Amino acid sequence: MRAFLAINPHARRGRELGESVRFELTRRGLELVEDARRLAEIDAIVVAGGDGSFARWIEPALELGVPMGLVPLGTFNDLARTLAIPLDVEGACAVIAGGMTRVIDVARVNLTYYVNEASIGVSSRITRLQKERDKQRLGLLAIALSAFGAVRHMRPFHAAIGYDGRFEDVKTVQLTVANSNHFGGFITVDDAAIDDGWLDLYSVEIKGFLEAIRVVGAIAAGKRQGERAVRCYRAAAFDVATRRPQRITADGEPAGTTPARFEVLRQALRVFVPERPDRI
């Protein structure tokens, strides 16, 4: 198999483990291409990095009709956890070399593709506050510090949500449009899946710092559905408009501003997965 290899040197472990990724894939028989001008020659795209790095290569994979492999080198690695891909280099490369694939949904907002979730509000601000060097050095601690700063200065905003011919007006501090059942590093939704053909929109409606702490604790404990401060909607597409343009991030990467349309592309992408995963 000839695979284009994209290594993100800015991923938390990208610089440290890049050579190990090349070695493990090559010794398992893959022919590696790292020149993007040769994409027409490849059979697969392999990304060594985090979820944002993976998302950047979805569009070329769809255009070429080739599967994607992931060697998770990011901080949260939500997609790897969703698909039961090992978090170590050797295990992840073995999955790719094994050749087993699964078809999943991908989502799109403002022509930006993503696999896990897109956010408006607090989460988007957290992403903007993060410094790459701090993420590489401190990992989850850097994200926690950014989150504390973002929550302290959060401001509610009004949003109009359109879906399935219905319209909802909300005053919220956070809108998340998820394609997967696992996102945000610690959130797991039991009744969602990355191949169910649906997007789930969550509106977090809180009024202060102390309530924010309580809601985060409830979500972390898996009590999202029973938390009155979180409203949930499910549809194949959402249109979101706000009084003022709000920045959007998709899998941690900038994805324009509102107004925006979020949509799911059902059964769109093949990805390499373990032959006998512990969980999917």
N, C-alpha and C positions, 0 to 999 in steps of 0.2 A: 504494500500500500504506500502510495506517495502522498505525503501529508504536508500541507503548509503549516509551519510552526510559528505562532505569534507569542513571544515572551514579553510580558510587561515588566520592564526593569523597575517601575515605580511601585509594583505590587509589594506587599510587605516582605515577601520572601523571594521576589523575582531575581534580584541580583545574586543572592546567595545560592539559589538552587537552579539557576538557568542551565548551567553546564550539566548538572545531574539529570535534568529533564532530557536534554539532547542525548546523553549517554544511554539512559534507560529506554528511550524510544528506538534508538538506532540498534541496540543490542537485541531488541525484540523484532527486528526485521523491517522497521519502517524506513522508508527513504524520505528524508526531510528536505523541504524547500523553505527558505526564509526570505526569498525575493518576491515581493508582492506582484511583480510584473509577470510571474510565472503561474499565476492562479489558474489559468486555463488548463494547466497540465496536471492538476492535483485530483486526488480521490477523497480527501477529507481536509478539514481545518481543525487544528489542535491549538487550543489557547492555554498558556501557562500564566495564570494570573487570577484575579478576583472576578466577581460577577459582572462588574462594569466592563472589564477587559473582554469577557466572553460576549457581552451584548454588542460590542463594537463590530464583531465579525459575523453577526447573525445575517445581516443583509447580503454580504457576499456569498454566504453559505446557501441562502435561499435562491439567489440568482444562479448559482452554479449547480444547485440540486445535490449538494454533497453533505454528508453527516459532519457533526462537530464533536470533538473530544475536549475534555476539560481536565487540566492538572491544577487543582485548587491551591493557589498561593496567596489568596487574599486574607482579609481579616475575618469576615463572617462566613464566606463560602456557603451561602444559602442554597445555591443550586446543587452543589455537591452533596449536601445533606439531604436535600429532597430526593435525589436520584441514587442515594447510597453509594456514591463514588468515594473511594478511600481518600483520606486527607493527606496521606503520605505520597511522595513522588513515585516510588516503586509500585505501589498498589494502583495508583491512578493510571500510570503508563501501561500496566498489565491489563487494565480494563479496556483501554483503547486498542491495544494489540489483539485482544480477544475478539473484537469485531462485532459484539452483540450491540444492537441498537434498539432504541425505543423512540416512538414519535411523540412529541410534546407540542403543546400550544405555545405560541409566543404572543406578546402584546406589543402595541405600537401607540405612541403618542407624539404628535407633531413630527411625524416621519422618523421618530427615534424608536428603535426596537428595544424591548427588555424581556426578561424571563420571570423575575420575581415580583417587583413592585415599583410603582411610580408614586411620588409624593408631592404635595403642595403644603406649605406651612412650616411647622416646627422641624420635621425631618429634613426638609429641603434646606432650612437654615443651618441645621447641624452639619450637613454635608459641606456647605459653603464655609463654615467656621473651621473645618478640619484642615490642618497643614500636612502635606504629604510626608515631610520629614518626621513630624510628630507621630503619624500613624505607623511609619516604619520602625520608629524607636520605641514607642509606648503601646502600640496595638490598641486593644480595647479600652485602655485607660484614656488614650487621647480622645476616643469617641465619647467616652463618659464625660470628660471635661467639656467637650463641645456641646454635648446635650444639656449639661447643667447651665451653660451660658445661654443657650437658645431658649430653654424653658423659662429662665428668669425674665427674659425680655419678649416673651411671646405676646402676640397681639391677635385677637379674634378678627376674622374677616368674613364677609358675606359671600356666599357662593350659590349659584343656581345650577342645579344638577338635572340633566335631562336623560331619560332612559326609557325605552319601550313605550314611547308616547306619553310618558308621565314627566312631571316637573316637580322638583323639591327645592325649596329655599332654606338654606341652613346658615347659621352663624357658628363658625368653627375655628379651631386653631390648627387643625390637621386634616387633610384629605389623603387617604392612601388608596390606590387602585391596584389590587393584587392579582397576579396571574397564577400564583402558586399557593400551596398550603403552608409554606415555610418561608418567612421573610423577616427582615429587621434583626436578624441574628438570634432572636430568642422567641419569636412569635410563631406558633403552630396552630393551624385551623383544622379541626377534625373533619369538617364536612366540605372541604375544598380539595382540589387536586390540580396538578399542572397540565393535565390532559382532559379536564372535564368540559372544556368549551365555554367557560364562563369567566368573567372578571368579578371580583368582589370589591366594592367601594366601602370604605370605613370613614365616617366623619366623627372626629373626636371633639366634643363640645364641653369644654371646661372653662371655669371662670377665674382660676387662680393657681398659684404655685402649689399649695398644699393639696388641692384637688388633683392636680396633675400628677403628683407623687402617688396618690391613692390609685388613680386610673392606671398608671404604669405598672404598679404592683399587681393590680387585678389582672391586667393583660398578661403579665409575666407568669401569673399563677394559672393561666388558662381560663379565666373567667370573663373573657371578652364578651360573649353573647349575653351574659347577665348584667353587664355593666351599663347602667342607664346613660352614661356620658358618651357612649359609643353607639352610633347608628350605623346599620349595615344594609347594603343594597347589593343585589346580584343581577347582572345583565351581560349581554355580549358586547355592549358598547355604552359609553357614557360621554355626554357633552357637558363640559364644566365651564361656566363663565363667572367672572368675579368683577366687582365694581372697579377695582384697580388691577392691572396685570400682576399676577403672582408667579414667581419662579417655580419651575417644575424640575425635579430630578428623577431619573429613571435608572434603577439599579446603581444609584450613587453618582450618576453622570448628569450634567446639565441637559435639559430637554425642552428648552424654550420657556414660554410663559403662557398663561391663560389669556384668551379663551383657548380651549383645547378639546380634542376628541380622543378618547381612549377606546381602543378596539382590540379584540382578540382575533388572532389568526389560528383557527382550529387545526390541530394535527398538521402543523406547518413544518416542523424541524425534526430531523433525526439526530439523536445524540447517542454516544457510546455509553453503555451502562454495564454493570456487573451481570454475569450470567445468572447468578443466584444471590440477589441482593438480600440483605438482612431486612430492609424495609424499603418501600416505595410508596 
